[in-house]
C-alpha cells in the first residue's frame, strides 16, 4: 500500500457521455504547458505519442475554442502550447479539484483511520 500524507480526492467532470475532464487530461495539459510539446508531455506520463495526440484532439473538439495549439515539426521543430482557453480550463479544473479535496478532507481522514493496518 502506498504511503499518503492524507487521503486524496480525485474528480472527473463529465459533460456528456463522451466528454470528460479528469486528472489524466489535466496532467497532460500541465505537461504541454511546462514542456511545450505533446510528445514530451505524454512521455512524462508514460503515454504513447498517439494516445497523447488523441486526448488533445478530443479536448480541442469538445470545447468551443481549442485548448492546445500545436505546430508541426520541420526545420525548426514542432511544439505545442496551451491556448488562453486551455489555461483557463486547467485553472478551473485544479480549482474544482482543490475545493473537492477540502470538502471531503474530514470524512476521508476518518475513513483512513478505519483502514486495516498494513
C-alpha positions, -999 to 999 in steps of 0.1 A, spaced: 0 0 0 14 34 -10 21 59 18 -1 90 16 2 120 38 -35 124 36 -64 109 16 -67 124 -19 -99 131 -37 -99 129 -75 -126 143 -96 -138 137 -131 -161 163 -147 -184 146 -172 -204 169 -195 -218 143 -219 -212 105 -220 -181 110 -242 -168 144 -229 -150 145 -196 -121 161 -179 -102 143 -152 -68 140 -135 -51 125 -166 -62 151 -190 -53 178 -165 -18 163 -161 -14 162 -199 -24 199 -202 1 207 -175 28 188 -193 21 206 -225 22 239 -206 55 230 -189 73 212 -217 60 229 -248 54 195 -265 26 170 -267 51 141 -272 72 152 -242 41 156 -220 29 122 -230 63 106 -223 64 122 -189 32 104 -182 43 71 -197 18 76 -225 23 70 -262 25 99 -286 -5 86 -304 -26 85 -272 -15 120 -261 -25 134 -295 -58 116 -294 -66 131 -260 -56 166 -272 -78 162 -303 -107 151 -281 -103 181 -258 -99 205 -286 -131 192 -303 -151 192 -270 -146 229 -263 -158 260 -282 -121 270 -287 -91 247 -288 -72 241 -255 -39 233 -272 -23 249 -302 3 227 -320 28 234 -347 40 206 -369 77 196 -369 102 206 -395 134 225 -396 125 245 -365 108 215 -349 73 213 -337 58 224 -304 26 229 -286 12 254 -261 -19 259 -241 -42 285 -256 -59 311 -233 -89 288 -232 -67 258 -223 -50 277 -195 -84 287 -182 -98 252 -183 -68 238 -165 -70 266 -138 -107 260 -133 -103 222 -131 -75 225 -105 -96 249 -85 -126 225 -85 -102 197 -75 -89 217 -46 -125 225 -35 -134 189 -36 -104 180 -16 -113 205 11 -150 193 11 -141 156 17 -110 161 39 -126 154 73 -146 123 62 -117 110 41 -94 113 72 -120 94 93 -121 66 66 -83 64 66 -83 59 103 -107 30 98 -85 12 73 -68 -21 83 -32 -16 95 -6 -30 70 
